[in-house]
């Protein structure tokens, strides 16, 4: 392919200034067009400048298209070779190397580092670990490629039931306003409330469209999300939220020929309800429907001709769908549905719904540099697309870590002063949702280097960074426990206010933090996170599954501590405990390492409870792991199906307090009790008849010896 730049500096006379006809004038003769028209062939600086720019852009666009086509061809021809070397190797015979710097320029402009994925090492003797992860992760995450059992609903709603009683709507709509509406304000509530008043006055849905009826029941379904699962509001003996969800689904199908914004609102709310209720597939399908309906309706671009209320609500709807897509996709490790370059919509206003009126805003819109609430969540969500691409790599470099540290810090600076980690001021519980969303992004980013494909120093640094995020989370939670300034008693209790923003995302983040904090023996911070998890309770079903998994982890941790293998350095190199502490990272097909190559993820193998101890491989601090020979312990306290009775959060709290007291007791002991060489000498001095016998080092304490036994022996000595 020959690259030609001819014509970039071509001159055009005034007659050919439109660029349609080629100007063939020379230094001595006029162009043919001017000669045929009997015009004077003259040139001006303006025509030369303008046409030169137009022609230059056209030529560059043509060359860029050719380069892209050639680049695609070379990628296909040399799939395993570096891109920058392909042009030179391909054109050696043509003596044309001009393509190589052009492709290098394109790559430098893109400035995108291709993700590098490394296969996880084969973890030896990990059958029991896989079994434990598979059992105790149920309800939280699924192992990679595990087939999900379909559970079709036998009772499909044929006709719309009677309208819910007004008191039920009042209760559920209040719950919806205090929770879902704060994070995803897709409804102009005064307008929606007026329409609800009309149907209750008429005592019928007569005159309302099917999509509005679906939206009405979607709001009712989302209102039930903040109701504990142990005491659900029932409708004909069934959880009312599920019934409202089925009614709304039936109202929206079959799909119409033309969609409206009401369809997008209903689809988004149904996606939120399904996802928060554990129906992941249905939640993903409704989220995709909401995105496509919004794009078809032109919500992704701004149109100035909309009325005040419609224009503002379109912006709020789009950014709500965008935020939900980012959070739900990132949490499920799925590609984002919305391209970042397709968001040509200004930020919505932060004023309340009642001030958005048909004639305009009753209050002037305030430019609010410190973002709070919904706007703060949008700012955090804009990190997720690039973060998702970065996390495709199996290893995060130091330069990338530093770059994202600056990104996280810059996002935090957009928030008010009370949102900053160094602040000691009282923090409103409603602020935890945007703050913990940012902490969630930090934690997921840092934990990538926990994988055995990383070097030991990188894994230690990743564990340290994750612990720092968990400690920041605990500090934010503790600041919400302070008394509000100027108020002796709040209108709502702390438990009521924090339960309003309960979500699967928050529950998962608290669970991840507690796993890492307990592994690093920071039990005070873990107890603070546990306090919030206990408050959420069974409002979210996944929270109970997290509690069961945490109980199993703490039982294993107690076993390590009492066997003398619970030291900081020991746990940091204990592959089994690291695998458990990694949590739902083992649910990723690309980055999990528990399952290993060639393992069946779905089947539960009857692996023995114990396995012979294999020789351990001592690695250099800069050597990546190539395999692990793990001495497995008896699988105490776990059942085959993972459905054993759970003792509740009280058992979790009791074990944390117990571990904390034992940890403090160990720290309080003088270091002279622990070195092995001193004990035999002191014991010889205590036993006079042992002087005639040769001095021998006593054997190591058996693994079953408890910490209390060691303390008593030390005290006797």
N, C-alpha and C positions, 0 to 999 in steps of 0.2 A: 504494500500500500504506500503510495507516495503522498506526502503531506505538502500541500501547496498553500502558500500565503500570498499568492498573487491577487491583486485587487484590493488589499487592505489599505494601501496608500493611493488608490486610484483617484483621479480628479473627475469631477462632473461639472459640466457647464450649467448655466441657469435653465436652458431648455430641457436638459435631462436631469434636472434636480430631483424629480420624483424617483429616480433610480430604476424605472421600468425599462427604459431603453439605454443600452450601453453607449457611453460616450467614447467615440473612436477618434477624437481629435488628436493631432500631433502638434509638435512645436511649430510647424510651418503651415499646416492646413487645418481648416475647420472640420467639425464632425459632420457626418452625412446627414444627421437629423436637422442641424441648423442650415445646411446647404439646401436641403429640400424645402425648407420653410422660408428660405431667404432671410434667416435671422442672423444676427451677429453672434458669433460663438465666443462668449466671454465667460470668465471665471471670477468668482468672488470667494473670499475667505469663508463666508458662512456656508455656501453650498459645499465647498471642499470639506469643511469640518463636519458638517452634518452627514453628508453621504459617506465620508470616510468612516464615521462611527457606525452608521447603519451597516455598511458593508463588512466592517470588522466584526461586529456582533454576529452577522449571518455566517461569516466564515468560521468563526470560533465555535458557533453552535454546530455547524456541519462537522468540523473536526472532532468536537467532543462526542458527537453521535458515532462517528467512525471509530474513535478510540474505545468507546464503550463496547461496540460490537466486536472489535479486535480483542479487547480484554476478555470478553466473555468466551470468545473462541479459544484464547490461550488457556484460560482456566479449565476448559474442557479437555484441551489437548495435553496439558501438564497439570494434572490434579494434585500431585504431591510435591511440586517444586515451588520455590518462592516466586511471588508475582513479579518482583522487580527484576528477576533474572530471565524471565521467559522471553521478553521482546528481543534481547540481544541474542539469545540462543536461537530464536526463530528466524532472525533476519541476518544471520552471519553470511549466508549465501548471497543475500541481496545487497550486502555492503550498505545497509541502511540502518543506522542506530538512532535515528531521530525519535523513534517511538519510545525508546526506553526512558529518557528524561521526561517525556510527556506523561507517561504512566506514573512515574515517580512523583510528578507534580500533583497528579490527581490523587494519589495515595496520601501525600502530605496534606492536601486540602481536606480530605475526608478525616484524617487524624483519628482513625478508629482502629484500635488494637484488636486483632482477631482473638476471640476467646480460645484458650488452650485447655483442653480436657485431658486429664490423665486417668488411666484406669486405677481403680482402688486395689490395693494389695490383697492377696488371698489370706484372710484371717484364719489361721489354723485353730482347731478345737473351738470353734465359735458356734457349734450347733446349739448348745444350751442358750447362748446369748441371743441367737436368732429366734429361738423359741420364746424366750422371755420378752423380747421386743415385740414379737408378733402378738403375744397374748395380752400384754399390758398396754399396748398402744390402741386397742380397740376402742372406738368412739372418739379418738383423737386424730389419728392419721392412718392411712392404709399403706402396707408395704408396696413396693413398686410392682406394677403389672398384676396386682391381685384382682381377680375378677369379682365384681360386685353383684350380689344376688338381687335380682329384680323382685319387687314386691308390688305387683299391680293392685290398685284399689278396686275391690269388687263392687263397691256401692258408688256408682257415678250419679251425681246429682242431676236429675232430669228437669225438675222445675224449680223455680226460685221459691224459697220458703217465705213465710210471712216476715215482715219487717221486724228486726230486733227491737225489743222494747227500748224506750227512750233512755231509761236509766243505764242500760248496758252500753249504749252509744256514748252517753255522757262520761261513764267511767273509762271506757277504752279510748275515747278520743282525747281525754285528759292525759292518759298514759302515753298516747302517741305524741302529743304536743311536747311533753316533758322529755321525751327520749329521741325517737326517730326524727321528728321535725327539727330538733335542734341541730342535728348532724346533716340531715338531707332535707332542706326546706323546699320541697317541690310543689307544695300547695300554697295558694293565697288563701289563708284560713278564713278571713271574713267572707270571701266569695263562696268557699266550700260550705261554711256554716250556714249561709243564707240558703243555699240549695238544699241542705239537709233539713232546714226548717220547713221548706216547702213540701218535701215528701212526707214529713211527719204531720204536717197540717192536713195534707190530702190523704194520709194513711195508705199511701200506695206509691209504687215506683212508676205509675202511669205518667208518660210524657218524658221520662228520662231515657237517655240512650243506653245501650248495653255496655259501652265502655265506661260510662259514668257509674253504672251499677257495679261493675267490676272494681272500679276505683274505690267506691264506698266500702265494699267488703274487704278490699286490700288494706284499707286504713284500719278497719276493725281487726283484721288478722294481726297486723303489726302492733296494735295496741295490746294484744295478749302476750307479746314477747317478754314484757317485764313482769309477768305473773309467774310465780314459782311453779315448777312442773308437778310438785307434790300436791298442790291444791289448785288445779286449773279450774277456770270457769267452764262449766260444762253446758253443752247443748245437745239434748237427747242422749246423754251418757257418753258423749265424745268430746274430746278437747275442742273448745270453741274455735281456737285459732286455726286448727286444721280444717274445720268445717267452713269457716269464712274463706280460707284459702281455696278450697274446692269450689265454692260458689263463685268466687271472683274468676277463677280459671275458666269455669263453664261460661260465665258471662262474656269473656273476651274471645272465645272461640265459637265458631270458625272465624278466621281472620277476615276483616272487610277488604274491599278493594282499595280504599283510601284510609291512611292512618291519620290520627290527630295527636296533639300533645297529651290528651287524656290517656291514650293507649300507652305512651311512653311513661307517664307517671305510674299507671297501674302496673306495668311490667317491672319497673324499678322496685316498687314496694313489694311485689310478689317475689322478686329475686332476693330481697333483703330477708323477708320472712322465711323463705325456703332455706336459704343458706344458714341463717341463725338457728333454724330448727333441725339442722343436720341433713337436709335434703340437698346435697351438694350438686347433683346432676341437674335437678330442676332449677336450682338457684343459678347455675351457670347458663342454662338455656334461656331463662327469663332475662338475665343480664345482657346476653347477646341480642335478644329481641329488643330490649330497651335502647341499646346502642344503635342498632340499625334503624329503628323507628325514628330516633332523634336525628340521625343523619339524613334520612329521607325527608323529614320535616324541616330541614334547613337550620336546625338548632346549632350546628357547629360553626355558623357564620353569622355575623351581626348585620341586622337590617334596621336602619334608623326609622323606618316608616311605621313601626309597631307602636300602639298606644303605650302609655306609661306602665300600666299593670301588666299587659301582655309581654312587653319587652323585658321588664325586670324578671318576670317569672320564667320566661324562656331562658334567660341567662342562668337563673338558679337551677332550673331543671337540667340544663346541659352540664353544669359543673357538678351537680349531684351525681349524675350518671358517670361523669368522668372520674370523680373521686371513688365511687363505689367500684368502678372497673379496676382502678389502680389497686385499691386495698384488697379486694377479693381475689384478683388475679395474682397479685404478689404473694398473698397468703397461701394460695393453692399451687404456686409455682407454675402458673400458666402464662402464655404470652398475653400482653395487654391487647384489648380489643380496639382501642382508640389510638391512632397515631398522634404523636406529640405535635407534629406539624399541621395537624388538622384542627387545632384549637385556635380559631381566629375570633374568639369571643371575649369581650372585656370581663373583668371580675364583677360579680354581683355586688349589690349594696348590702351593708350590714344593718340597715334600719329594720325595725319590726314591721310585720305584715300590715298592721293597722294604719301605718303612715303611708302605705303605698295605695294611692287612690286614683280613680280614673282621670281626674284633672291634673294629676302629677303627684309629686312627693309632698306630703303635708309638712315634713321636716326637711331641711336641706341636707343633702348627702354629705357626710363628713369624710374627708380623706383621712383614713385611719392607718398610718404607717405601722403601728403595732397591730398585727393581725390577731384576732381572737376567734374562738368558736369555729364556725363553718369555714370562714376565710383562712384560718390558720391550718385547718385540715387540708384545704386545697394546696397551700404552699408546700406542705409535707408530701402530699401525693404526687407532686410534680417531680419528685426525686425518683419515684419507683420505676419508671420506664428505663432510664439509664442504669439504675441500680440492678434491674433484672438482667440487662445485657451483660453487665460486668460480672454478675454472679454465675454466668455460664462457665467461667473458667474454674478449674479445680484449685487454683492457687491465686491469692491476691498478693501482688508485689508491694514492697514498701512504698514505692512512689504512688501507687493507687490508693493505698491506705491513707497517705498524707493528703492526697487530693480530696478524698471523701471526708476526711476530718474537717477540712476547710468548708466543704459543702454543708455538712451537718451544722457547723458552727454558724455559717451565714444564715441558714434557715432559722436557727434559734434566735438570732439577733433581730429577726423580723417580729418576734413576739414581744409582748409587754415585759416590763421589768420583773413582775411577779412570776413570769414563766421561766426566768433564768435559773440555772442550777445553783448558782452561788447565793441566790436570794434566800432570806429567812422569813419573808413575809408570808402571811396567810394566803393559801391558794384555794380558790373555789373548786369544789369537786368536778364541776362541769369542765374545767380546764384540763382535767386528766386525759380526756379523749384525744385532743390534738397532741399533747405532750407525749403520751404513751405511744401514739402512732409514730412519732419521730424516734422514740427509743426502740420501738419495734424494728424500724429500718436499720438503725445502728447495730442492734443485736444480730439480725440476720446477716448483715454484711460482715461483721467481725468473725462470726462463727464459721465462715467458709474455711478458714485455715485450721480448723480442728481436725480436718481429715488426715488420715495416716499418709497420704501422698505428700503432705507438707513436711518440712524439716522439724525436728523436735523443738528448736528455738522458735519457729513460727507457730507451732501448736501451743507452746507455753504463752506466747504473746497473745494469741487469739483467746485463750482462756482468761488471761488477765483483762483483756479488753471487754469480753462478755461480762465478767464479774463487775467491772466498772459501770457498765450500762445497768446491770441489775441493782447495783448500789444506788445509782442515780434514781432509778425507778422507786426504790424504797424510800428515798428521801422525799421525792415528790408526794408520795402517798402520806408520809408522816406530816407534811405541811398542811394537808387538807384536814387533819385532825384538830388543828388549832381552832380556837374560838374566833369567829368572824369579828373584825374590828368594829367596835361600837355597838355590838349586839350581845346581850347576855345569853339569850336563847334563840336559836334559829327556828323558823317556822316549820322546817322539816328536819328530821334527824339526819345524822351523817349517813346512816345505813340507807335511808330512803334516797338521799341525793346521789350517792355513788352507785346505787343499783339502777338508776335511770339511764346511765350510759354503759351498762353492762353489755358486752358483745363477745362473740367467739374470739375475735382478735385480741381483746383485752385478756380474756381467760387464758389463751394460748401464751401470750407474752408473760403473764404472771407465772405460769407453769415453767416456762423456760428459765426465767430468772431464779425461781426457787431451786431448780435442779442444780444450776451452776453455783448459787450461793451456798447450798448445803455441801456441795463437793469441795468448795474452798473454805468451809467451816465458818462462814459469816452468817451465823444463825440469827443474829438480831435483825439484820436486813431481810433474811428469809421470813422471819416471823411477821415483819411488817407487810410483806407481800402476801403472806398467808392470811393476814387480817382482812385484806380486801377480798381475797378469794373466798373466805368464809362468808363475808357479807353478801357476795354475789350468790353463793350457795347453789341451789338448783334452779335459779332463774335461767341459766343456760345449761343444757344437758351435757355439753362438752366439758363444763367445769367439773362435773362429777367424775367423768372419765379421767381428767387430769389429776384429781385427788386420788383416785385408785392407783394410777401410775406412780404418783409421788410416794404413796405408801409403800409400794414395792421397792422403789429406789431407796427410801430411808431404811427399810429392813436390810437391804444389802449393805448400806453404808454402816449401819450398826454392826453388822457381821464383820466388816473390814476393821472398824475401830477396835472392837473387843478382841480381835485376833492379832492385834498389833500391827496391822497393815493399813491403818487409817491416817498415817502421817501426810502432811502436805505434799512432800516430794513423792511419796508412794502412790497416792491417789492420782497425781498428775501423770504418772506413767502406767496406771492401771487401765489397760485397754478395755476391759469389761465395763468398768465404771464410767469411763469416758464415752463409751458407746451408749450407755443408758442416759448419761447426762446430755448427750447431743439431741435427745428427744426426737422431734419429727424431722430432723435432718435425715434420718434413716428412711423416710418416706419418699425421698427423691431418687428417681431411677438413675440419674446421672452422677449424683454425688454421695449416695449411701455407700458405706463400706462394710456394714454388718453382714450383708447377704453374700457378698463375694461373687466371683464369676461362676456361672453354671449352676447356681442354686435355684431351687423352685421356691418362689416367693410365697405362693399361695398355700402350699401344703404344710401341715404341721407334722414334722417328723418326730417319731418317738425316740429322740436322742437320749442316751443314758444321762443320769443325773450327775455323774462324775466321769471324768476322763483322766487318763494317766498324765502325769506331769511331764512335759517335754522340756528339753533344754532351751534356755532363753538365749536370745541373740543380743549381745551388748553392742549398741550402735554408737557411733560418734555423734556429737551434738549437732553436726551439720549434715548428717547422712539421712536421707529420706527413708522411711520405713519400707521394707520389702516383704514383710510378713510377720506374723505374731504367733507365738506358741503360748497359749494361755492356759494356765492351770485353773480349771473350773471347779467351783464349789458346789455342794449340794443345793439343789433348787428348792430351798426351804420356803415354805409359806406361800407358794404359788400353785394354782390349780391348772389343770390341762386346758380348760375352756375359758379361763379368765373371768368366770362369773361368780366367784366366791363372794360371800357376804362382805360388804365393806363396813368397817367400823366407824366411818364418818370422819369429818374433819378433826374431831377431838383426838382421834388416834394420831393423826399427822402432827397436830400441835404438841401432843405429849412426847412423841419421838424427837421432835426438834428441841424441845426443852431438855430432854434427857441427854441428847448429843451435846447441847450447849454446856450443860453442867459438867459432863465428863471432859469436854474440851478445856474448860476453865480449870478443872482439877489438874489436868496434865500440864497446863501452862504454869500453874502455881508450884509445881514440884521443882526442887533444885535440880539442876542438870547433872549433879554428881550421882544421882540414883540410876541414870540410864546407861552410862558407858559400861560395856561388858567387862573390860579388864579390871575394874575396881571391885566388882562384887566378889570374885573368888578370893581376893586378898583379904577383904573384910570378913568373909565367912571363915577363912582359915584362922584369922585372929580370934573369932568367936568360938572356934572349936579347938581346944588344946590337944585332943587326941589325934588331930589331923596333921600335926607337925611332922610326924615320921613319914607320912605318905607324900609322894611327889606331888607338886602343885600342878593341877590340870585346869584348863579352862572349862567352865561349866557349859553344858550344851545350851542352845537357844531355847527360849520358852516355847512350849507347844502352841500351835495356833489357837487352841481352845481356851488358853489361859485368859482370864478376864482382866480388865484394867484395875478392878478393885483388888484382885489378888496381888498384882504388882505393887500397888500402893501399900498394902498391908505388909508385904515382905520388906519394902523399903523402910517403912516405919519401924519394924522390928530391928533392922540393921542399925 
